[in-house]
């Protein structure tokens, strides 16, 4: 607003006619006022092309099937590479599972450029992550969390460092554990409320937990089907050794279902499904029926060329404590497990 003491600016145009030569010589060059024209946005020549493809799901199906159907100009190898390099996201979540179940109406984003930023560690791989949970695949030999005796690098410490890189105040919470020498799927929470919800409702939240193991000997059942159930009661000694008993008064109930996948006279490849989740449950119960796990020196097994405990947690299915959605994850059975059994078949 102009102050009263300042004279108002006067803008006027002369009405006197001047020659064209005079105008050209004496008039200042003014910018012509022209109507604003909105031109289409054009990317500079050196800018990157659009790097994300958005595909809408028309009907429920597995992710791999959907990608093959919609990316007809890409080979299956390329599509698998997109998944493994974390270039496929749904609802801003990286999806790596080829058998992830899609729902109608969901949008699948293909990131053709660099994959999503994630953890890079040879012993720990992120399988799924959202703002509430992280599902990882742990390598054999890596502790889930530190113990009083051992404070070395653990799955917990690795993930803790990872989330703090995103924000210094971020934390990680263990939902369940795997034995140090067991590989496979583990679940962590990103806040204490989610951890509590999963742990307090574990029996109902977790729909399926499956392991694959190699046991010593040819596992047989009475009916010859190769399918059976072990039910016993487990208790732990002061020396931290877990024992199995048929007496309900001796410990906590433990139930394991097993199915023989392949066997020889020396070894059996077995699928195991837990109905309960006790410490060392599979290892103790399989030893109790005379078929200890390969490499399990603590519970009756012997060393092998695997140089590890032959136990892998390959299936984890649960209901998300916040969204209510069903999540199912599966990792391949270690090739060395299959090879050990096949090489011993005569």
N, C-alpha and C positions, 0 to 999 in steps of 0.2 A: 504494500500500500504506500502511495506517495505521501510525503509530509506536506503540510500546508505551506511551509516556507519555500519549498522547491517549486520552480515554475513547471508547468505542464509542458511536456514535449509536444511540439506541433509538427504534424506531418502534412505537407501540402504538395500539390503538383501544379506546375505553371500551366496557365491556359493559353500562353503565347505560343504561336506556331513557330517552330524553328526548322531550319533546313535539315535535310538528312545528313549533310556534311557536318553541321554544327553539333548535331546529336552524337554523331560518331566520335567527334573530337572531344567534346566537353562532358558528356554524360558518363558517370561512373558505371562500371559493369556490375550489374546486380544479378543475383541468382534468380532465375525465373521460377515462379511458384507454379508447380505442375501438380496435377492430381496424383496422389500416392497409388502406385500400382503394386499389388501384392504378387510377387513372382514366386513360383514354386521353389521350395528349398532344394538346392542342389549340393550334394556332398562334394568336397574337394577331391581332386584326382587321387591324392595319396591317402584318402580315408578308407577305412575298412568297410567292406560290404556287410550287410546285415548278417550277424553270426549266429542267430538263434532261429530255429524252426519250431513253430508251435503246432502240434497235432492234437486234434480232439478225438477222444474215444467215443465211438458210436455204440458199441456193445461190450459187455464184460469179456475179457480174454487175458491170456498171459502176455507180459510185456514183450517178450522175444517175438511171439507170433505177430503182435501188433506192429512192431518195428519192421519186420520182414515184409509185411503186407503194405506198409506205408512208405518204406524207403526202398522202392524197387530198383533204384539205380545204385544201391549199395550192396556189397557182398555180405554174407553172414559174418565173415571174418572182421570186416569193418564195423559192423553193428556190435559185435562182441567187444571190439576195441573201444567203441564209444561207451559201453557200459563199464568196462574195466578202468577206463581213464576218467570216470565220473563226469561224463559229458551229457548224461541224461538226468533230468530233474522233473519232479512232480510236486506241485505246491511248494516250490523252493527247496525241496529235499532231494539230495542226491540218491538215486536208485541204481544199484549195481546188480540186483538179482534178475536173471533172465526170466524166472518164473513168477515174478511179482504180478499179483492179480489186479488188473485194471478194472475200474468201474466206469460205466457209461457216463459221459459228461466230463470226465477228467481231462486235463490238458497235459500232454507230454511235451516237454521242452528239450530240444536237441541243441546242445551248444557246440557249434562246429569249430570254434576257436579253442582257446585254452580251457581245460577242464576246471571244475570248481576247486577252490583251495581246500586242501584237506591235510590230514596227518600223513607224514612220510616216515615210516619206521619199519625196519625189516622184521620186527617181531610182533607188530600190532597193525591191523588193517581195519579201517572204519568201513562197515557194511551199510549202516543206516544212521542218519543223524537228523534230528529236528530240535526245536528249542527246549524239549523236555527230556529226551532220551538219546543215548548213543548205543548202537549195537556194534561190537567189534569181533574180529576173529583173532584170537590169541595163538601165538606159536608155542609149541612144547618147549619147556625150559624157562618160561617167563612166569614169575610169580604174579598172582592176581593183585595182592596187596602186600605191604611190608610186614614182617613179623618182628618179634622182640629180638630174635637172634640175627635176622637178616634185614638190612636196610638198603639193599641194592635196588637198581632200577626195576620197577614193576609196571604192570598194566595201568594201575591207578596213577602212578607218578607220571607216566608218559602222557596219559589223557589229561591230567591236571595241567601240565605244561602247555598242552595243545589248546585247551579252552582259555587259559590265561593269555595266550597270544591274541585271542579275539577280543578279550577285555580283562584287565588285571583283576577285577572283582569276581570273575567267574570261578565256580567250583565244580567238582565232580563227586558223585556218591556211588558207592558199590551197591548193586542190587543183589547179585549172587556171585559166587566164586567158582573157579575151576582149579583143580589141583595143578601144581606147578608143571608137572610132566604131562598134563592133558592139554591138547590143542582144541581150538574150536570157538564157538560162539559164546559171547558174554554180553551182559546187559548192564549199563550204567545209567544213572539218573543225573540230571543237571541241577536239580534242587532237592532239598530234603523232604519236601512234601510229596513229590513224585516218588522218591525212594520209599517213603513210608507207605504210600498207597500200594506200590508193587509188592513190598515185602509182607505187609499185613494181609494182603489178599492173594498171596502167591498161588495158593491152591486153585483159585478161581480165575485169576488173571492169566496164568500161564496155561495155555491149551495143550502144548506138546513140547517135550524135550526128548530128542533122540540122540543116541551116540552110536558110533561104529567102533568096534574093537576087534583085535585079533587075539584069540585065546589059545592056549597050548592044548593040543589033542583034538580029536574028532568029537565035537560036541553032539551028543545024541540024546534024544528024549524017549520016554517009554513008548509013545505011540508012533515014533519014527517020523513025525512031522517036522522036527527041528524047531518047534515052537514050544515055549514054556514060560513059567512064571516062578520067580523066587520070592518067597515071603519069609522074613526073619526079623529079629530084633537086634539092633546094633547098640553097642556101648563102647566108650573109649577109656582106655587105661591112663594112668598118670604118665606113662611113657609115650602117650599120644598114638598108641596102636588101637585101631578099631577092631572089635570082635563081633562075630555074628552068633546069635543064639536062637533056638526055636521057642524059648520061654518068654512070654510077654512081659514078665516081671524083670527081665534082665536089661531092657533098654527100649529104644524108640522103634516103632514099626517101620520097616523098609520094604518096599515092593518094587521089583524090577521085572519087566517083561522082555523076553529075548526071542530072536528069530535068526536061525542060521542062514546066511546068504550063500556061502561057499565053504567047502571044507576039504581037507586032505587027512591023511593019517597023522600028520604032525600038527596042523593048525586049522582053526576055523575062523572065518570072517563072520562076525555076528553083529546084528542090529539090536540095540537095547533101548527100551523106552522106560523112562522113570515115572512111576506113579507118586513116589515120594522123593525128597531131595536131601538125603543124609550125607554126612561127610564120608568120603571114600566108599560110598554105597556099592557101586558097580564092582570095584576092585575086590572088596571084602566078600561080597555075595558070590561072585564068580569063583573065587578061590574056595569058598565054603562048599561048593558042589563039585570041586575037583578039576576046575578049568581056569587056572589063574591067567591073568593077562600077560601077553608077551612083554618082557622087559620090566615086569613089576617085581623088583627085588624085595620090596617091602611086604608084599602079600603073595608069596609062593611062586612067583614067576622067575624066569631065567634070562640072562642076557641074550641078545639076538643081533643080527646084522642091522636091524633098524636103529640101534643105539638110542632108543627112546621108549617110553611107555606107549604101547599100541592102543591108545584111546583118544577118540576125536569126537567132540560135541558138534554134530553137523546139522541138527535141526532145532530151531527155536521158534515157537509160535506163541503169541500173547495178545491180549486185548489192551490197547493203549489206555492208560489210566486217565488221560485228559480228553482225548478225542473220541474214545470208545470204539475206534476202528480196530479191525483185526489185522495183525501183522505176522507174516510167516517168512522165515529166512532159512536158507539151506546152503551149505557149502559142500564142495565135492569131498568124497572119501579120499584120504591120502593115497596116491597111487602106490606108494611103497607097501601099504597094507595089503592091497589086492595082489601085488607082485609076490609078496612073501608066501601067500597061500597058494597061488597058481604055480609057483616054481617047485612047490613041494608035492604037487599032484602027479602021481605016477600013472 
